[in-house]
Amino acid sequence: MNSQPELVRTPWATTHPLLLEYYDTEWGTPIYTEQGLFERLSLEAFQAGLSWLTILKKRPAFRDAFHDFDPDQVAAMKDKELDRLMLNPAIIRNRQKIVATRNNARATIELRGDGGLSTFLWSFKPEVTPCPDTASDVPTTSPESLALSKALRKRGFSFVGPTTMYALMEAIGMVDTHIMSSHRRGVSGIWPR
């Protein structure tokens, strides 16, 4: 008999070992580096319309295909290299999303003159975070994710809709949508438990 209490997690995290590991070690932990944020922004864009599990399974291949999401290297990718990615079954072969990743890398570089991607993204951190008791209490957008989406589009980014940006905000700890009883609630250190 196990005498330790079972850890409480949001339901989506319990459906696959990769999701469980991601939830327990990464999701909701603050990210501030340009490369780390560019990777999350890119992967969230590829996830649109798909499951996060699909992305996690393909993440090593995405990292390989997109130079570990180094914005300078991705921005310099030639059309022929993007064409080859369309033949790579290890990633999501969506031409619009592949091209958007390169364009978003170029837009990331442009942001350096205004403080960089981290400063830009984190300037949209809300004053309060949700306090969901159940997964159904977790919002999918917010006024801040809508504003961030619009601001990124103005700066030349694409595949950055409000729902995608809210998912990014959750992933990088900008909002804490761990359910209140989760052992990971407050892990960001930004929001109280």
CYANA upper distance limits for C-alpha pairs under 8 A (distance plus 0.5 A):
  7 LEU  CA    182 SER  CA      7.60
  7 LEU  CA    183 HIS  CA      6.62
  8 VAL  CA    181 SER  CA      6.75
  8 VAL  CA    182 SER  CA      5.12
  8 VAL  CA    183 HIS  CA      6.40
  9 ARG  CA     13 ALA  CA      7.01
  9 ARG  CA     14 THR  CA      7.73
  9 ARG  CA    178 HIS  CA      8.18
  9 ARG  CA    179 ILE  CA      7.87
  9 ARG  CA    181 SER  CA      8.28
  9 ARG  CA    182 SER  CA      5.52
  9 ARG  CA    183 HIS  CA      7.42
  9 ARG  CA    184 ARG  CA      8.16
 10 THR  CA     14 THR  CA      7.91
 10 THR  CA    134 THR  CA      8.23
 10 THR  CA    135 ALA  CA      6.80
 10 THR  CA    178 HIS  CA      7.19
 10 THR  CA    179 ILE  CA      6.75
 10 THR  CA    182 SER  CA      7.50
 11 PRO  CA     15 THR  CA      7.87
 11 PRO  CA    135 ALA  CA      7.57
 12 TRP  CA     19 LEU  CA      8.01
 13 ALA  CA     19 LEU  CA      5.52
 13 ALA  CA     20 LEU  CA      5.33
 13 ALA  CA     22 TYR  CA      8.43
 13 ALA  CA     23 TYR  CA      6.48
 14 THR  CA     19 LEU  CA      7.37
 14 THR  CA     20 LEU  CA      6.16
 15 THR  CA     19 LEU  CA      7.49
 15 THR  CA     20 LEU  CA      8.01
 16 HIS  CA     20 LEU  CA      6.74
 16 HIS  CA     53 LEU  CA      8.45
 17 PRO  CA     21 GLU  CA      6.66
 18 LEU  CA     22 TYR  CA      6.60
 18 LEU  CA     53 LEU  CA      7.74
 18 LEU  CA     56 LEU  CA      7.59
 18 LEU  CA     57 LYS  CA      8.20
 19 LEU  CA     23 TYR  CA      6.47
 19 LEU  CA     53 LEU  CA      6.99
 19 LEU  CA     56 LEU  CA      8.30
 20 LEU  CA     24 ASP  CA      6.56
 21 GLU  CA     25 THR  CA      6.43
 21 GLU  CA     26 GLU  CA      8.33
 22 TYR  CA     26 GLU  CA      5.69
 22 TYR  CA     27 TRP  CA      6.52
 23 TYR  CA     27 TRP  CA      5.46
 23 TYR  CA     28 GLY  CA      8.45
 24 ASP  CA    184 ARG  CA      7.61
 25 THR  CA     29 THR  CA      8.43
 26 GLU  CA    171 ALA  CA      8.19
 27 TRP  CA    170 GLU  CA      7.82
 27 TRP  CA    171 ALA  CA      5.36
 27 TRP  CA    172 ILE  CA      7.29
 27 TRP  CA    173 GLY  CA      7.85
 28 GLY  CA    170 GLU  CA      6.23
 28 GLY  CA    171 ALA  CA      5.29
 28 GLY  CA    172 ILE  CA      5.67
 28 GLY  CA    173 GLY  CA      4.44
 28 GLY  CA    174 MET  CA      8.04
 28 GLY  CA    175 VAL  CA      8.14
 28 GLY  CA    176 ASP  CA      6.96
 28 GLY  CA    178 HIS  CA      8.41
 28 GLY  CA    187 VAL  CA      7.43
 28 GLY  CA    188 SER  CA      6.57
 29 THR  CA    171 ALA  CA      7.56
 29 THR  CA    172 ILE  CA      6.05
 29 THR  CA    173 GLY  CA      5.50
 29 THR  CA    187 VAL  CA      6.96
 29 THR  CA    188 SER  CA      5.48
 30 PRO  CA    171 ALA  CA      8.48
 30 PRO  CA    172 ILE  CA      5.21
 30 PRO  CA    173 GLY  CA      5.14
 30 PRO  CA    174 MET  CA      7.40
 30 PRO  CA    188 SER  CA      6.25
 31 ILE  CA     36 GLY  CA      6.92
 31 ILE  CA     37 LEU  CA      6.91
 31 ILE  CA    172 ILE  CA      5.81
 31 ILE  CA    173 GLY  CA      7.90
 32 TYR  CA     36 GLY  CA      7.55
 32 TYR  CA     37 LEU  CA      7.10
 32 TYR  CA    118 SER  CA      6.00
 33 THR  CA     37 LEU  CA      6.54
 33 THR  CA    118 SER  CA      6.99
 34 GLU  CA     38 PHE  CA      6.45
 34 GLU  CA    116 GLY  CA      7.89
 34 GLU  CA    117 LEU  CA      6.40
 34 GLU  CA    118 SER  CA      6.45
 35 GLN  CA     39 GLU  CA      6.60
 35 GLN  CA     69 PHE  CA      6.56
 35 GLN  CA     70 ASP  CA      6.13
 35 GLN  CA     71 PRO  CA      7.17
 36 GLY  CA     40 ARG  CA      6.86
 36 GLY  CA     69 PHE  CA      8.27
 37 LEU  CA     41 LEU  CA      6.51
 37 LEU  CA    117 LEU  CA      8.01
 37 LEU  CA    118 SER  CA      7.55
 37 LEU  CA    172 ILE  CA      8.39
 38 PHE  CA     42 SER  CA      6.50
 38 PHE  CA     69 PHE  CA      7.03
 38 PHE  CA     70 ASP  CA      8.40
 38 PHE  CA     71 PRO  CA      7.61
 38 PHE  CA    105 ALA  CA      7.91
 38 PHE  CA    108 THR  CA      8.16
 38 PHE  CA    117 LEU  CA      8.40
 39 GLU  CA     43 LEU  CA      6.56
 39 GLU  CA     68 ASP  CA      8.25
 39 GLU  CA     69 PHE  CA      5.83
 40 ARG  CA     44 GLU  CA      6.46
 40 ARG  CA    168 LEU  CA      7.24
 40 ARG  CA    171 ALA  CA      8.29
 40 ARG  CA    172 ILE  CA      8.48
 41 LEU  CA     45 ALA  CA      6.78
 41 LEU  CA    160 VAL  CA      8.46
 41 LEU  CA    165 MET  CA      8.48
 41 LEU  CA    168 LEU  CA      7.01
 42 SER  CA     46 PHE  CA      6.86
 42 SER  CA    101 THR  CA      6.57
 43 LEU  CA     47 GLN  CA      6.56
 43 LEU  CA     55 ILE  CA      7.44
 43 LEU  CA     59 ARG  CA      8.46
 44 GLU  CA     48 ALA  CA      7.05
 44 GLU  CA    164 THR  CA      6.65
 44 GLU  CA    165 MET  CA      8.43
 44 GLU  CA    167 ALA  CA      7.69
 44 GLU  CA    168 LEU  CA      7.03
 45 ALA  CA     97 LYS  CA      7.55
 45 ALA  CA    159 PHE  CA      5.84
 45 ALA  CA    160 VAL  CA      7.11
 45 ALA  CA    164 THR  CA      7.22
 46 PHE  CA     50 LEU  CA      8.37
 46 PHE  CA     55 ILE  CA      7.98
 46 PHE  CA     92 ILE  CA      7.56
 46 PHE  CA     97 LYS  CA      6.76
 47 GLN  CA     51 SER  CA      6.81
 47 GLN  CA     52 TRP  CA      6.59
 47 GLN  CA     54 THR  CA      8.31
 47 GLN  CA     55 ILE  CA      6.73
 48 ALA  CA    164 THR  CA      7.38
 50 LEU  CA     54 THR  CA      7.47
 51 SER  CA     55 ILE  CA      7.43
 52 TRP  CA     56 LEU  CA      6.74
 53 LEU  CA     57 LYS  CA      6.64
 54 THR  CA     58 LYS  CA      6.87
 55 ILE  CA     59 ARG  CA      6.23
 58 LYS  CA     62 PHE  CA      6.68
 58 LYS  CA     90 ALA  CA      6.75
 58 LYS  CA     91 ILE  CA      6.33
 59 ARG  CA     63 ARG  CA      6.60
 59 ARG  CA     91 ILE  CA      8.48
 60 PRO  CA     64 ASP  CA      6.79
 61 ALA  CA     65 ALA  CA      6.50
 61 ALA  CA     90 ALA  CA      6.30
 61 ALA  CA     91 ILE  CA      6.61
 62 PHE  CA     66 PHE  CA      6.42
 62 PHE  CA     68 ASP  CA      8.23
 62 PHE  CA     90 ALA  CA      8.26
 62 PHE  CA     91 ILE  CA      6.40
 63 ARG  CA     67 HIS  CA      6.41
 63 ARG  CA     68 ASP  CA      4.79
 63 ARG  CA     69 PHE  CA      6.71
 64 ASP  CA     68 ASP  CA      6.48
 65 ALA  CA     85 LEU  CA      7.64
 66 PHE  CA     70 ASP  CA      7.98
 66 PHE  CA     73 GLN  CA      8.36
 66 PHE  CA     74 VAL  CA      6.48
 67 HIS  CA     73 GLN  CA      6.92
 67 HIS  CA     74 VAL  CA      7.10
 69 PHE  CA     73 GLN  CA      8.23
 69 PHE  CA     74 VAL  CA      7.14
 70 ASP  CA     74 VAL  CA      6.65
 71 PRO  CA     75 ALA  CA      6.35
 71 PRO  CA    105 ALA  CA      5.23
 71 PRO  CA    106 ARG  CA      7.64
 71 PRO  CA    108 THR  CA      7.41
 71 PRO  CA    109 ILE  CA      7.41
 72 ASP  CA     76 ALA  CA      6.82
 72 ASP  CA    105 ALA  CA      7.48
 72 ASP  CA    106 ARG  CA      8.15
 72 ASP  CA    109 ILE  CA      7.71
 73 GLN  CA     77 MET  CA      7.03
 74 VAL  CA    101 THR  CA      8.08
 74 VAL  CA    102 ARG  CA      5.99
 74 VAL  CA    105 ALA  CA      6.54
 75 ALA  CA    102 ARG  CA      5.57
 75 ALA  CA    103 ASN  CA      7.28
 75 ALA  CA    104 ASN  CA      8.42
 75 ALA  CA    105 ALA  CA      5.54
 75 ALA  CA    106 ARG  CA      5.53
 76 ALA  CA    102 ARG  CA      8.31
 77 MET  CA     81 GLU  CA      6.69
 77 MET  CA     82 LEU  CA      7.58
 77 MET  CA    102 ARG  CA      7.49
 78 LYS  CA     82 LEU  CA      7.09
 79 ASP  CA     83 ASP  CA      6.60
 80 LYS  CA     84 ARG  CA      6.78
 81 GLU  CA     85 LEU  CA      6.95
 82 LEU  CA     86 MET  CA      7.20
 82 LEU  CA     98 ILE  CA      7.34
 82 LEU  CA     99 VAL  CA      7.64
 83 ASP  CA     87 LEU  CA      7.75
 84 ARG  CA     88 ASN  CA      7.33
 85 LEU  CA     91 ILE  CA      8.37
 85 LEU  CA     93 ARG  CA      7.52
 85 LEU  CA     98 ILE  CA      8.32
 86 MET  CA     93 ARG  CA      5.56
 86 MET  CA     94 ASN  CA      7.65
 86 MET  CA     95 ARG  CA      7.23
 87 LEU  CA     93 ARG  CA      7.81
 88 ASN  CA     93 ARG  CA      7.53
 89 PRO  CA     93 ARG  CA      7.54
 93 ARG  CA     98 ILE  CA      7.95
 94 ASN  CA     98 ILE  CA      6.65
 95 ARG  CA     99 VAL  CA      6.54
 96 GLN  CA    100 ALA  CA      6.44
 97 LYS  CA    101 THR  CA      6.64
 97 LYS  CA    159 PHE  CA      7.85
 98 ILE  CA    102 ARG  CA      7.33
 99 VAL  CA    103 ASN  CA      6.77
100 ALA  CA    104 ASN  CA      6.27
100 ALA  CA    157 PHE  CA      7.99
100 ALA  CA    158 SER  CA      6.53
100 ALA  CA    159 PHE  CA      7.65
101 THR  CA    105 ALA  CA      6.66
102 ARG  CA    106 ARG  CA      6.92
103 ASN  CA    107 ALA  CA      6.73
103 ASN  CA    156 GLY  CA      8.10
103 ASN  CA    157 PHE  CA      7.40
103 ASN  CA    158 SER  CA      8.42
104 ASN  CA    108 THR  CA      6.48
104 ASN  CA    156 GLY  CA      7.64
104 ASN  CA    157 PHE  CA      5.58
104 ASN  CA    158 SER  CA      7.36
105 ALA  CA    109 ILE  CA      6.85
106 ARG  CA    110 GLU  CA      6.87
107 ALA  CA    111 LEU  CA      6.87
107 ALA  CA    155 ARG  CA      7.08
107 ALA  CA    156 GLY  CA      6.32
107 ALA  CA    157 PHE  CA      6.76
108 THR  CA    112 ARG  CA      7.44
108 THR  CA    116 GLY  CA      7.70
108 THR  CA    117 LEU  CA      6.46
109 ILE  CA    116 GLY  CA      8.15
110 GLU  CA    114 ASP  CA      8.47
111 LEU  CA    115 GLY  CA      7.09
111 LEU  CA    116 GLY  CA      5.29
111 LEU  CA    117 LEU  CA      6.46
111 LEU  CA    120 PHE  CA      8.26
112 ARG  CA    116 GLY  CA      4.42
112 ARG  CA    117 LEU  CA      7.37
114 ASP  CA    120 PHE  CA      8.46
115 GLY  CA    119 THR  CA      6.23
115 GLY  CA    120 PHE  CA      7.50
116 GLY  CA    120 PHE  CA      6.71
117 LEU  CA    121 LEU  CA      6.48
118 SER  CA    122 TRP  CA      6.41
119 THR  CA    123 SER  CA      6.53
120 PHE  CA    124 PHE  CA      8.01
121 LEU  CA    125 LYS  CA      8.27
121 LEU  CA    148 LEU  CA      7.81
122 TRP  CA    174 MET  CA      7.73
124 PHE  CA    144 GLU  CA      6.35
124 PHE  CA    145 SER  CA      8.13
124 PHE  CA    147 ALA  CA      8.20
124 PHE  CA    148 LEU  CA      6.86
125 LYS  CA    144 GLU  CA      7.66
125 LYS  CA    174 MET  CA      6.25
125 LYS  CA    175 VAL  CA      7.84
126 PRO  CA    144 GLU  CA      6.88
126 PRO  CA    174 MET  CA      8.29
126 PRO  CA    175 VAL  CA      7.98
128 VAL  CA    175 VAL  CA      8.46
129 THR  CA    175 VAL  CA      5.79
129 THR  CA    176 ASP  CA      6.41
129 THR  CA    177 THR  CA      7.87
129 THR  CA    191 TRP  CA      7.78
130 PRO  CA    138 VAL  CA      7.68
130 PRO  CA    139 PRO  CA      8.38
130 PRO  CA    175 VAL  CA      7.81
130 PRO  CA    176 ASP  CA      7.16
130 PRO  CA    177 THR  CA      6.50
131 CYS  CA    176 ASP  CA      8.30
131 CYS  CA    177 THR  CA      7.24
131 CYS  CA    178 HIS  CA      8.48
131 CYS  CA    179 ILE  CA      7.39
131 CYS  CA    180 MET  CA      6.72
132 PRO  CA    136 SER  CA      8.42
132 PRO  CA    137 ASP  CA      5.47
132 PRO  CA    138 VAL  CA      6.19
132 PRO  CA    177 THR  CA      7.04
132 PRO  CA    178 HIS  CA      7.74
132 PRO  CA    179 ILE  CA      5.50
132 PRO  CA    180 MET  CA      6.42
133 ASP  CA    137 ASP  CA      6.99
133 ASP  CA    179 ILE  CA      5.76
133 ASP  CA    180 MET  CA      5.84
133 ASP  CA    181 SER  CA      7.67
134 THR  CA    138 VAL  CA      7.79
134 THR  CA    179 ILE  CA      6.36
134 THR  CA    180 MET  CA      8.38
135 ALA  CA    179 ILE  CA      7.16
138 VAL  CA    177 THR  CA      6.79
140 THR  CA    163 THR  CA      6.18
140 THR  CA    166 TYR  CA      6.83
140 THR  CA    167 ALA  CA      7.90
141 THR  CA    145 SER  CA      6.44
141 THR  CA    146 LEU  CA      7.56
141 THR  CA    162 PRO  CA      6.41
141 THR  CA    163 THR  CA      5.65
141 THR  CA    165 MET  CA      8.35
141 THR  CA    166 TYR  CA      5.85
142 SER  CA    146 LEU  CA      6.76
142 SER  CA    162 PRO  CA      8.12
142 SER  CA    166 TYR  CA      7.45
143 PRO  CA    147 ALA  CA      6.68
144 GLU  CA    148 LEU  CA      6.46
145 SER  CA    149 SER  CA      6.49
145 SER  CA    162 PRO  CA      5.50
145 SER  CA    163 THR  CA      7.67
145 SER  CA    165 MET  CA      5.91
145 SER  CA    166 TYR  CA      5.70
145 SER  CA    169 MET  CA      8.21
146 LEU  CA    150 LYS  CA      6.83
146 LEU  CA    161 GLY  CA      7.97
146 LEU  CA    162 PRO  CA      5.15
146 LEU  CA    165 MET  CA      8.25
147 ALA  CA    151 ALA  CA      6.60
147 ALA  CA    162 PRO  CA      8.39
148 LEU  CA    152 LEU  CA      6.52
148 LEU  CA    162 PRO  CA      7.93
148 LEU  CA    165 MET  CA      7.57
149 SER  CA    153 ARG  CA      6.70
149 SER  CA    160 VAL  CA      6.01
149 SER  CA    161 GLY  CA      5.88
149 SER  CA    162 PRO  CA      5.84
149 SER  CA    165 MET  CA      6.88
150 LYS  CA    154 LYS  CA      6.76
151 ALA  CA    155 ARG  CA      6.94
152 LEU  CA    156 GLY  CA      6.98
152 LEU  CA    157 PHE  CA      5.84
152 LEU  CA    158 SER  CA      8.17
152 LEU  CA    160 VAL  CA      7.61
153 ARG  CA    157 PHE  CA      5.32
153 ARG  CA    158 SER  CA      6.56
153 ARG  CA    160 VAL  CA      7.71
159 PHE  CA    164 THR  CA      8.25
160 VAL  CA    164 THR  CA      6.36
160 VAL  CA    165 MET  CA      6.44
161 GLY  CA    165 MET  CA      6.56
162 PRO  CA    166 TYR  CA      6.57
163 THR  CA    167 ALA  CA      6.78
164 THR  CA    168 LEU  CA      6.80
165 MET  CA    169 MET  CA      6.63
166 TYR  CA    170 GLU  CA      6.74
167 ALA  CA    171 ALA  CA      6.62
168 LEU  CA    172 ILE  CA      6.67
169 MET  CA    173 GLY  CA      6.68
169 MET  CA    174 MET  CA      5.34
169 MET  CA    175 VAL  CA      6.27
170 GLU  CA    174 MET  CA      6.51
170 GLU  CA    175 VAL  CA      5.69
170 GLU  CA    176 ASP  CA      6.65
170 GLU  CA    177 THR  CA      7.01
173 GLY  CA    188 SER  CA      6.02
173 GLY  CA    190 ILE  CA      8.19
174 MET  CA    190 ILE  CA      8.29
175 VAL  CA    191 TRP  CA      8.33
176 ASP  CA    185 ARG  CA      7.52
176 ASP  CA    186 GLY  CA      7.47
176 ASP  CA    188 SER  CA      8.01
176 ASP  CA    191 TRP  CA      7.38
177 THR  CA    185 ARG  CA      8.29
178 HIS  CA    182 SER  CA      6.63
178 HIS  CA    184 ARG  CA      7.04
178 HIS  CA    185 ARG  CA      5.69
179 ILE  CA    185 ARG  CA      7.23
180 MET  CA    185 ARG  CA      6.66
180 MET  CA    193 ARG  CA      8.03
181 SER  CA    185 ARG  CA      7.71
185 ARG  CA    193 ARG  CA      6.02
186 GLY  CA    190 ILE  CA      7.72
186 GLY  CA    191 TRP  CA      6.09
186 GLY  CA    192 PRO  CA      5.87
186 GLY  CA    193 ARG  CA      4.83
187 VAL  CA    193 ARG  CA      8.46
